Amino acid sequence: MTNDECHWSFVILAFVCRLVYNIITPRCFDHRLSAESGKRNITMSDESFSGAVEVATETVVRPGSRRDKKTKRQPPYHVILWNDEHHTYHYVIAMLQQIFGHPTTKGMQIAEEVDSRGKAVVLTTAKEHAEFKRDQIHSYGKDIGIEDCKGSMSASIEPSE
């Protein structure tokens, strides 16, 4: 092969490589969805390519509009703390501060409600979160201030009305 033939082979190879690069590079295409027809027009937009421009059309299936779908929300659940005679106010307040982040005054109000009414709602939230908080109450541990304390306080969840 002569130098001239090598030169032209290289030029042709470079041209083909550039052409392939322009075809497979996403930046060289303009993807626009036609609102009227629901079809996507794909055109080459690289000015360095001086060949013919091809236009391809593909059909795009549009899912239902968002207005048709309504977001379903989970019903809220109450986390209920139940009264027993085996836990002190100090224990209840400390537990509510640690698990729920309630300030001391809110903890005291809930402790008084549990003592007077037998139960109190400590949180209203999504079901999974309510189950998690109930389990945290159950695993909090026993009250060291009461000698015959058998373990953590009782809690349950129920749908809010």
Secondary structure, 3 states (H helix, E strand, C coil): CCHHHHHHHHHHHHHHHHHHHHHHCHHHEEEEECCCCCEEEEEECCCCCCCCCCEEEEECCCCCCCCCCCCCCCCCEEEEEECCCCCCHHHHHHHHHHHHCCCHHHHHHHHHHHHHHCEEEEEEECHHHHHHHHHHHHCCCCCCCCCCCCCCCCEEEEECC
